[in-house]
Amino acid sequence: MRKLLSAVAVALALVGCGAQPAADARETGASASALVPLTIQTAKGARRYSVEVARTPAEQERGLMFRTEMPADQGMIFPMDPPRPATFWMKNTVLSLDLIFIRADGTIARIAERAMPYSLDLIDSGEPVAAVLELNGGTAATDGIAEGDKVSWPR
């Protein structure tokens, strides 16, 4: 029992100071949660990705921070219910990312391309959104993703 209490105390101390265990799946680039399919209907046709869903406040706060790699066809989506203005930054984010802000009707409101790793500059949605999708930097341009395109995923 004493060992269990000590382990809990250490875990709480780590969370409290923001330290991350070295074996955390997000640091190694491995997926800590199941991937779901996501499709973006573009002028070039349907683009398909597999994304992690950041559902909890802790998952949303952590996002893709500390990841050193992410496969080209993967990303992370941050659902927001109810829709609201969203602001992101790249603190502790190693990868350059495209942030795609998605309205409640599934259309893309704004794309912030190639967000700079480690930047503390705020990236704003510009309007209330129902989700934010993060893909590898440059994916939006390469795959022809544009404002107004339609995004769908299982909610």
DOLO-611840 format. One line per 8 residues: for each residue z, y negated, x negated of N, C-alpha, C. Coordinates in nm, 4 decimals. Example, Ala and Ser with C-alpha at 12.3 -4.5 7.8 and 13.67 -1.06 7.14 Angstrom:
BEGIN
0.7800 0.5690 -1.3190 0.7800 0.4500 -1.2300 0.7800 0.3300 -1.3200 ~ 0.7080 0.2250 -1.2850 0.7140 0.1060 -1.3670 0.7870 -0.0030 -1.2900;
***
This chain:
BEGIN
0.0000 0.1185 -0.0825 0.0000 0.0000 0.0000 0.0000 -0.1262 -0.0878 ~ 0.0778 -0.1225 -0.1951 0.0849 -0.2366 -0.2853 -0.0523 -0.2639 -0.3480 ~ -0.1247 -0.1563 -0.3848 -0.2578 -0.1737 -0.4435 -0.3530 -0.2367 -0.3424 ~ -0.3443 -0.1944 -0.2160 -0.4296 -0.2495 -0.1111 -0.4010 -0.3977 -0.0933 ~ -0.2759 -0.4363 -0.0866 -0.2401 -0.5766 -0.0714 -0.2871 -0.6593 -0.1911 ~ -0.2766 -0.6043 -0.3104 -0.3238 -0.6745 -0.4297 -0.4748 -0.6944 -0.4240 ~ -0.5468 -0.5913 -0.3810 -0.6928 -0.6011 -0.3698 -0.7319 -0.7068 -0.2672 ~ -0.6607 -0.7118 -0.1540 -0.6890 -0.8119 -0.0511 -0.6611 -0.9516 -0.1055;
-0.5509 -0.9690 -0.1781 -0.5167 -1.0996 -0.2355 -0.6238 -1.1455 -0.3342 ~ -0.6735 -1.0565 -0.4171 -0.7785 -1.0912 -0.5129 -0.9066 -1.1300 -0.4399 ~ -0.9428 -1.0531 -0.3384 -1.0637 -1.0837 -0.2618 -1.0530 -1.2203 -0.1966 ~ -0.9387 -1.2519 -0.1371 -0.9201 -1.3826 -0.0743 -0.9258 -1.4941 -0.1775 ~ -0.8709 -1.4718 -0.2932 -0.8756 -1.5729 -0.3986 -1.0188 -1.5986 -0.4433 ~ -1.0985 -1.4934 -0.4554 -1.2385 -1.5094 -0.4938 -1.3154 -1.5875 -0.3899 ~ -1.2940 -1.5555 -0.2622 -1.3629 -1.6269 -0.1547 -1.3193 -1.7725 -0.1548 ~ -1.1911 -1.7968 -0.1722 -1.1390 -1.9319 -0.1680 -1.1951 -2.0222 -0.2759;
-1.2248 -1.9689 -0.3922 -1.2754 -2.0540 -0.5002 -1.4272 -2.0475 -0.5118 ~ -1.4924 -1.9722 -0.4246 -1.6373 -1.9662 -0.4254 -1.6957 -1.8730 -0.5284 ~ -1.6151 -1.7953 -0.5972 -1.6672 -1.7007 -0.6955 -1.7396 -1.5877 -0.6244 ~ -1.8385 -1.5333 -0.6904 -1.9155 -1.4240 -0.6321 -1.9062 -1.3031 -0.7223 ~ -1.8800 -1.1850 -0.6674 -1.8760 -1.0653 -0.7504 -2.0097 -1.0426 -0.8192 ~ -2.0065 -0.9978 -0.9428 -2.1288 -0.9782 -1.0206 -2.2206 -0.8746 -0.9585 ~ -2.1668 -0.7803 -0.8845 -2.2487 -0.6741 -0.8271 -2.3019 -0.7094 -0.6897 ~ -2.2845 -0.8339 -0.6461 -2.3313 -0.8758 -0.5144 -2.4814 -0.8503 -0.5022;
-2.5233 -0.7924 -0.3906 -2.6637 -0.7575 -0.3703 -2.7533 -0.8802 -0.3750 ~ -2.7035 -0.9945 -0.3309 -2.7858 -1.1151 -0.3293 -2.8143 -1.1653 -0.4709 ~ -2.7264 -1.1407 -0.5666 -2.7505 -1.1836 -0.7040 -2.8561 -1.0966 -0.7704 ~ -2.8618 -0.9722 -0.7340 -2.9550 -0.8806 -0.7986 -3.0910 -0.8805 -0.7315 ~ -3.1016 -0.9520 -0.6171 -3.2276 -0.9559 -0.5453 -3.2387 -0.8460 -0.4418 ~ -3.1419 -0.7563 -0.4347 -3.1455 -0.6488 -0.3361 -3.1062 -0.7023 -0.1998 ~ -3.1540 -0.6390 -0.0982 -3.1231 -0.6801 0.0377 -2.9897 -0.6249 0.0814 ~ -2.9026 -0.7140 0.1302 -2.7719 -0.6713 0.1773 -2.7767 -0.6380 0.3257;
-2.8819 -0.6769 0.3944 -2.8924 -0.6499 0.5368 -3.0309 -0.5950 0.5685 ~ -3.0426 -0.5389 0.6871 -3.1698 -0.4798 0.7282 -3.2768 -0.5881 0.7425 ~ -3.3973 -0.5532 0.7113 -3.5100 -0.6446 0.7269 -3.5703 -0.6273 0.8653 ~ -3.6150 -0.7382 0.9243 -3.6829 -0.7343 1.0531 -3.8233 -0.7909 1.0346 ~ -3.9184 -0.7487 1.1171 -4.0543 -0.8019 1.1050 -4.0632 -0.9439 1.1605 ~ -4.1438 -1.0259 1.0952 -4.1695 -1.1625 1.1404 -4.3182 -1.1871 1.1239 ~ -4.3791 -1.2502 1.2237 -4.5224 -1.2790 1.2202 -4.5449 -1.4279 1.2393 ~ -4.6356 -1.4832 1.1608 -4.6784 -1.6217 1.1789 -4.8274 -1.6175 1.2122;
-4.8624 -1.6715 1.3285 -5.0023 -1.6771 1.3701 -5.0616 -1.8061 1.3142 ~ -5.1498 -1.7928 1.2161 -5.2110 -1.9083 1.1498 -5.3583 -1.9164 1.1876 ~ -5.4245 -2.0229 1.1424 -5.5683 -2.0371 1.1642 -5.6454 -1.9265 1.0920 ~ -5.5856 -1.8693 0.9849 -5.6482 -1.7609 0.9088 -5.6166 -1.6238 0.9680 ~ -5.5341 -1.6193 1.0728 -5.4942 -1.4914 1.1320 -5.3444 -1.4710 1.1192 ~ -5.2999 -1.3531 1.1590 -5.1572 -1.3216 1.1570 -5.1114 -1.2890 1.0156 ~ -5.0005 -1.3500 0.9759 -4.9356 -1.3219 0.8474 -4.8035 -1.2529 0.8788 ~ -4.7810 -1.1394 0.8165 -4.6610 -1.0597 0.8455 -4.5670 -1.0568 0.7253;
-4.4380 -1.0677 0.7576 -4.3335 -1.0668 0.6560 -4.2187 -0.9797 0.7042 ~ -4.1328 -0.9424 0.6129 -4.0073 -0.8750 0.6448 -3.8971 -0.9717 0.6019 ~ -3.8072 -1.0031 0.6954 -3.7064 -1.1041 0.6649 -3.5661 -1.0554 0.6968 ~ -3.4719 -1.1044 0.6197 -3.3313 -1.0859 0.6505 -3.2932 -1.1926 0.7519 ~ -3.2029 -1.1603 0.8408 -3.1546 -1.2569 0.9388 -3.0137 -1.2997 0.8980 ~ -2.9979 -1.4278 0.8694 -2.8669 -1.4836 0.8357 -2.8011 -1.5243 0.9680 ~ -2.7221 -1.4345 1.0245 -2.6650 -1.4563 1.1575 -2.5299 -1.5271 1.1546 ~ -2.4443 -1.4897 1.0623 -2.3082 -1.5425 1.0622 -2.3022 -1.6733 0.9823;
-2.2003 -1.7545 1.0068 -2.1856 -1.8765 0.9263 -2.1793 -1.8465 0.7759 ~ -2.1129 -1.7410 0.7370 -2.1043 -1.7058 0.5946 -2.2417 -1.6689 0.5392 ~ -2.3194 -1.5909 0.6144 -2.4545 -1.5541 0.5697 -2.5426 -1.6779 0.5612 ~ -2.5280 -1.7690 0.6568 -2.6095 -1.8901 0.6553 -2.5700 -1.9825 0.5412 ~ -2.4423 -1.9890 0.5112 -2.3978 -2.0720 0.3995 -2.4489 -2.0175 0.2663 ~ -2.4489 -1.8869 0.2531 -2.4913 -1.8215 0.1294 -2.6436 -1.8208 0.1142 ~ -2.7138 -1.7928 0.2233 -2.8592 -1.7922 0.2193 -2.9147 -1.7098 0.1045 ~ -3.0067 -1.7678 0.0315 -3.0704 -1.6998 -0.0814 -3.0153 -1.7465 -0.2160;
-2.8986 -1.8103 -0.2141 -2.8381 -1.8550 -0.3397 -2.8178 -1.7371 -0.4344 ~ -2.8331 -1.7645 -0.5605 -2.8094 -1.6713 -0.6709 -2.9145 -1.5614 -0.6841 ~ -3.0090 -1.5509 -0.5934 -3.1129 -1.4486 -0.6068 -3.2062 -1.4857 -0.7202 ~ -3.2444 -1.3882 -0.7971 -3.3360 -1.4130 -0.9082 -3.4779 -1.3676 -0.8778 ~ -3.4957 -1.2936 -0.7697 -3.6297 -1.2500 -0.7299 -3.6304 -1.2154 -0.5818 ~ -3.7501 -1.2248 -0.5237 -3.7692 -1.1858 -0.3853 -3.9154 -1.1413 -0.3709 ~ -3.9396 -1.0246 -0.3137 -4.0782 -0.9795 -0.2966 -4.1615 -1.0820 -0.2195 ~ -4.2901 -1.0874 -0.2490 -4.3804 -1.1868 -0.1907 -4.3849 -1.1816 -0.0383;
-4.3655 -1.0655 0.0199 -4.3775 -1.0523 0.1654 -4.2417 -1.0561 0.2355 ~ -4.1390 -1.1060 0.1671 -4.0055 -1.1116 0.2268 -3.9529 -1.2535 0.2320 ~ -3.8457 -1.2719 0.3095 -3.7822 -1.4023 0.3223 -3.6520 -1.3885 0.3980 ~ -3.6018 -1.5022 0.4444 -3.4776 -1.5045 0.5218 -3.4941 -1.6059 0.6340 ~ -3.4448 -1.5693 0.7534 -3.4493 -1.6611 0.8666 -3.3071 -1.6940 0.9104 ~ -3.2887 -1.8194 0.9463 -3.1600 -1.8724 0.9889 -3.1720 -1.9158 1.1352 ~ -3.1352 -1.8292 1.2298 -3.1431 -1.8681 1.3708 -3.0353 -1.9719 1.4046 ~ -3.0675 -2.0625 1.4965 -2.9740 -2.1668 1.5375 -2.9735 -2.1739 1.6896;
-2.8617 -2.1346 1.7469 -2.8504 -2.1336 1.8926 -2.7208 -2.2024 1.9321 ~ -2.7313 -2.3183 1.9932 -2.8514 -2.3848 2.0440 -2.9277 -2.4540 1.9302 ~ -3.0545 -2.4898 1.9576 -3.1321 -2.5623 1.8569 -3.0605 -2.6923 1.8185 ~ -3.0759 -2.7292 1.6902 -3.0094 -2.8504 1.6400 -3.0827 -2.9004 1.5152 ~ -3.0588 -3.0268 1.4792 -3.1146 -3.0745 1.3526 -3.0563 -2.9906 1.2390 ~ -3.1368 -2.9613 1.1395 -3.0920 -2.8771 1.0280 -3.1173 -2.9488 0.8967 ~ -3.0222 -2.9346 0.8053 -3.0348 -2.9909 0.6713 -2.9986 -2.8824 0.5713 ~ -3.0857 -2.8622 0.4727 -3.0643 -2.7615 0.3695 -3.0658 -2.8292 0.2333;
-3.0132 -2.7588 0.1338 -3.0261 -2.7991 -0.0053 -3.0455 -2.6743 -0.0885 ~ -3.0718 -2.6923 -0.2153 -3.1050 -2.5794 -0.3021 -2.9950 -2.5492 -0.4036 ~ -2.8748 -2.5986 -0.3783 -2.7634 -2.5744 -0.4693 -2.7493 -2.4244 -0.4943 ~ -2.7387 -2.3867 -0.6190 -2.7226 -2.2468 -0.6613 -2.8389 -2.1564 -0.6200 ~ -2.9518 -2.2154 -0.5866 -3.0698 -2.1361 -0.5497 -3.1651 -2.1339 -0.6683 ~ -3.1857 -2.0155 -0.7217 -3.2650 -1.9964 -0.8430 -3.4150 -2.0051 -0.8141 ~ -3.4553 -1.9561 -0.6974 -3.5965 -1.9477 -0.6616 -3.6468 -2.0766 -0.5974 ~ -3.7702 -2.1135 -0.6240 -3.8349 -2.2185 -0.5463 -3.8682 -2.1591 -0.4095;
-3.8444 -2.2362 -0.3045 -3.8649 -2.1851 -0.1692 -3.9476 -2.2807 -0.0854 ~ -4.0198 -2.2246 0.0110 -4.0783 -2.3019 0.1199 -3.9821 -2.2891 0.2374 ~ -3.9405 -2.4016 0.2950 -3.8540 -2.4014 0.4124 -3.9395 -2.4379 0.5331 ~ -3.9405 -2.3489 0.6300 -4.0240 -2.3657 0.7480 -3.9319 -2.3845 0.8682 ~ -3.9372 -2.5037 0.9280 -3.8501 -2.5393 1.0395 -3.9215 -2.5064 1.1706 ~ -3.8557 -2.4272 1.2549 -3.9187 -2.3684 1.3733 -3.8525 -2.4192 1.5012 ~ -3.9334 -2.4720 1.5926 -3.8840 -2.5202 1.7224 -3.8446 -2.4031 1.8124 ~ -3.7784 -2.4355 1.9224 -3.7355 -2.3344 2.0200 -3.8535 -2.2582 2.0789;
-3.9701 -2.3206 2.0888 -4.0879 -2.2518 2.1434 -4.1600 -2.1665 2.0391 ~ -4.1063 -2.1619 1.9157 -4.1652 -2.0793 1.8106 -4.2664 -2.1513 1.7233 ~ -4.3027 -2.2748 1.7576 -4.3995 -2.3465 1.6752 -4.3305 -2.4093 1.5541 ~ -4.4073 -2.4230 1.4483 -4.3541 -2.4816 1.3254 -4.3538 -2.6332 1.3381 ~ -4.2349 -2.6924 1.3199 -4.2185 -2.8371 1.3286 -4.2477 -2.9052 1.1956 ~ -4.2045 -2.8414 1.0869 -4.2158 -2.9037 0.9548 -4.2103 -2.7957 0.8478 ~ -4.2781 -2.8214 0.7370 -4.2722 -2.7318 0.6212 -4.2336 -2.8153 0.4998 ~ -4.1271 -2.7756 0.4338 -4.0884 -2.8359 0.3059 -4.1318 -2.7361 0.1988;
-4.2391 -2.7710 0.1276 -4.2975 -2.6778 0.0313 -4.2353 -2.6902 -0.1071 ~ -4.2208 -2.5739 -0.1698 -4.1764 -2.5641 -0.3089 -4.0497 -2.6446 -0.3379 ~ -3.9468 -2.6209 -0.2566 -3.8191 -2.6887 -0.2798 -3.7700 -2.6546 -0.4205 ~ -3.7200 -2.7549 -0.4885 -3.6807 -2.7434 -0.6287 -3.5502 -2.6655 -0.6441 ~ -3.5517 -2.5596 -0.7259 -3.4275 -2.4851 -0.7510 -3.3150 -2.5772 -0.7990 ~ -3.1948 -2.5480 -0.7538 -3.0707 -2.6161 -0.7915 -3.0592 -2.7604 -0.7422 ~ -3.1578 -2.8111 -0.6714 -3.1554 -2.9501 -0.6279 -3.0488 -2.9720 -0.5206 ~ -2.9825 -3.0870 -0.5285 -2.8861 -3.1266 -0.4264 -2.9489 -3.2215 -0.3245;
-3.0794 -3.2485 -0.3398 -3.1494 -3.3320 -0.2418 -3.1488 -3.2618 -0.1070 ~ -3.1252 -3.3391 -0.0021 -3.1223 -3.2819 0.1322 -3.2637 -3.2649 0.1857 ~ -3.2871 -3.1505 0.2490 -3.4156 -3.1188 0.3108 -3.3893 -3.1117 0.4599 ~ -3.4456 -3.2056 0.5339 -3.4134 -3.2243 0.6749 -3.5241 -3.1715 0.7657 ~ -3.4841 -3.1154 0.8782 -3.5808 -3.0612 0.9741 -3.6602 -3.1704 1.0449 ~ -3.6029 -3.2895 1.0572 -3.6732 -3.3989 1.1238 -3.6598 -3.3984 1.2750 ~ -3.6120 -3.2887 1.3301 -3.5916 -3.2749 1.4746 -3.5074 -3.1502 1.4989 ~ -3.4541 -3.1330 1.6192 -3.3785 -3.0103 1.6468 -3.4694 -2.8873 1.6331;
-3.4171 -2.7827 1.5673 -3.4927 -2.6587 1.5484 -3.4088 -2.5389 1.5902 ~ -3.4780 -2.4311 1.6232 -3.4123 -2.3069 1.6649 -3.3969 -2.2098 1.5488 ~ -3.4674 -2.2360 1.4385 -3.4574 -2.1478 1.3220 -3.5196 -2.2155 1.2009 ~ -3.4772 -2.1676 1.0845 -3.5384 -2.2095 0.9583 -3.5741 -2.0821 0.8827 ~ -3.6977 -2.0743 0.8375 -3.7473 -1.9595 0.7619 -3.7632 -2.0007 0.6162 ~ -3.7097 -1.9197 0.5256 -3.7280 -1.9427 0.3829 -3.8175 -1.8331 0.3263 ~ -3.9259 -1.8765 0.2611 -4.0182 -1.7864 0.1923 -4.0297 -1.8340 0.0477 ~ -4.0838 -1.7512 -0.0378 -4.1059 -1.7907 -0.1767 -4.1884 -1.9185 -0.1818;
-4.1553 -2.0060 -0.2770 -4.2284 -2.1307 -0.2927 -4.3770 -2.1068 -0.3117 ~ -4.4581 -2.1804 -0.2371 -4.6039 -2.1681 -0.2457 -4.6642 -2.0752 -0.1424 ~ -4.5814 -1.9975 -0.0728 -4.6325 -1.9025 0.0265 -4.7031 -1.9734 0.1413 ~ -4.6476 -2.0848 0.1876 -4.7087 -2.1559 0.3005 -4.8523 -2.1964 0.2667 ~ -4.8722 -2.2528 0.1489 -5.0071 -2.2947 0.1090 -5.0987 -2.1746 0.0890 ~ -5.0498 -2.0733 0.0190 -5.1310 -1.9546 -0.0101 -5.1727 -1.8815 0.1169 ~ -5.0808 -1.8712 0.2129 -5.1083 -1.7960 0.3354 -5.1626 -1.8830 0.4490 ~ -5.1862 -2.0103 0.4231 -5.2436 -2.0984 0.5245 -5.1492 -2.1305 0.6395;
-5.0205 -2.1353 0.6128 -4.9218 -2.1665 0.7160 -4.9161 -2.3180 0.7328 ~ -4.9227 -2.3640 0.8592 -4.9266 -2.5075 0.8858 -4.8366 -2.5427 1.0040 ~ -4.8024 -2.6713 1.0117 -4.7281 -2.7195 1.1265 -4.8066 -2.6865 1.2532 ~ -4.7352 -2.6431 1.3569 -4.7985 -2.6049 1.4823 -4.8256 -2.4561 1.4935 ~ -4.8290 -2.3838 1.3803 -4.8465 -2.2377 1.3849 -4.7296 -2.1755 1.4600 ~ -4.7510 -2.0572 1.5128 -4.6499 -1.9889 1.5962 -4.5817 -1.8769 1.5183 ~ -4.4465 -1.8757 1.5229 -4.3649 -1.7780 1.4531 -4.2957 -1.6891 1.5568 ~ -4.2963 -1.5585 1.5320 -4.2242 -1.4664 1.6226 -4.1512 -1.3607 1.5419;
-4.0330 -1.3235 1.5910 -3.9507 -1.2195 1.5296 -3.8546 -1.1696 1.6364 ~ -3.8003 -1.0491 1.6207 -3.7042 -0.9990 1.7197 -3.5722 -1.0767 1.7105 ~ -3.5297 -1.1277 1.8224 -3.4067 -1.2101 1.8221 -3.2906 -1.1347 1.8775;
***
